[in-house]
Amino acid sequence: MKRDEREVTLGGDRWVHVGEYPRLIAESFRRLLDQDGIPSVLRTPFQWVMFTPVIEIETGGYMGSVGLYVLKVHQVQAERILGEDDSQ
């Protein structure tokens, strides 16, 4: 699978790429999306991340650029939420 794919299948579901961010920012966006019931995953250079324990962030796990993906059925809603956040 190519790193730059915009739509992927993971766990039998279609996920779409909604942005590339530093890990800390992406984790913040994940929590923002979660507040509206939108599941998301991160793609690091090493793996897919569905759940990030706070300890991993605090201890300095991979903090570089990661892809943020949401379920395809939530793409429009997620892009609206992230767009609103970017404009603030």
C-alpha positions as CSV (number, residue, x, y, z in Angstrom):
1,M,0.0,0.0,0.0
2,K,1.4,3.4,-1.0
3,R,1.9,5.9,1.8
4,D,0.0,8.6,-0.1
5,E,-3.2,6.8,-0.8
6,R,-6.3,8.9,-0.1
7,E,-8.7,6.1,0.4
8,V,-7.9,2.7,2.0
9,T,-9.6,-0.3,3.4
10,L,-8.8,-1.1,7.0
11,G,-10.7,-3.8,9.0
12,G,-13.2,-4.1,6.1
13,D,-14.1,-0.4,6.2
14,R,-13.3,2.4,3.8
15,W,-11.3,5.2,5.3
16,V,-10.4,8.5,3.7
17,H,-7.4,10.7,4.3
18,V,-8.5,14.2,5.6
19,G,-5.1,15.6,6.4
20,E,-1.5,15.3,7.3
21,Y,-0.5,16.8,10.6
22,P,2.2,16.6,13.3
23,R,1.2,13.8,15.7
24,L,0.2,16.1,18.6
25,I,-2.1,18.2,16.3
26,A,-3.6,15.0,14.8
27,E,-4.4,13.6,18.2
28,S,-6.2,16.9,19.1
29,F,-8.2,16.6,15.9
30,R,-9.1,13.0,16.7
31,R,-10.6,14.1,20.0
32,L,-12.5,16.9,18.3
33,L,-13.9,14.4,15.8
34,D,-14.7,12.0,18.5
35,Q,-16.9,14.6,20.3
36,D,-19.2,14.4,17.2
37,G,-19.1,10.6,17.1
38,I,-16.7,10.4,14.1
39,P,-14.2,7.5,14.4
40,S,-10.7,8.2,13.2
41,V,-7.3,6.5,12.8
42,L,-3.8,7.7,12.3
43,R,-1.2,6.4,9.9
44,T,2.3,6.8,11.1
45,P,5.3,5.6,8.9
46,F,5.3,2.5,11.0
47,Q,1.7,1.4,11.7
48,W,-2.0,2.3,11.9
49,V,-3.0,3.8,15.3
50,M,-6.6,3.3,16.4
51,F,-6.1,4.2,20.1
52,T,-3.3,6.3,21.6
53,P,-2.8,6.0,25.3
54,V,-1.8,9.3,26.8
55,I,1.4,7.7,28.2
56,E,2.6,7.2,24.6
57,I,2.3,10.9,23.9
58,E,3.9,11.9,27.2
59,T,6.8,9.6,26.7
60,G,7.6,10.8,23.3
61,G,6.4,8.1,20.9
62,Y,6.5,9.0,17.2
63,M,5.6,12.7,17.0
64,G,6.3,13.4,13.4
65,S,3.8,13.8,10.5
66,V,0.9,11.4,10.4
67,G,-2.1,10.9,8.2
68,L,-5.5,11.4,9.7
69,Y,-8.3,9.2,8.3
70,V,-12.0,9.0,9.0
71,L,-14.6,6.5,7.8
72,K,-15.7,7.4,4.3
73,V,-19.4,7.8,5.4
74,H,-18.2,10.6,7.7
75,Q,-15.9,12.4,5.3
76,V,-18.0,15.5,4.6
77,Q,-18.9,16.0,8.3
78,A,-15.2,15.5,9.3
79,E,-13.9,18.0,6.7
80,R,-16.5,20.5,7.8
81,I,-15.4,20.2,11.5
82,L,-11.7,20.3,10.6
83,G,-12.3,23.3,8.3
84,E,-14.1,25.2,11.0
85,D,-11.2,24.5,13.4
86,D,-8.6,25.7,10.8
87,S,-10.5,29.0,10.3
88,Q,-10.3,30.0,14.0
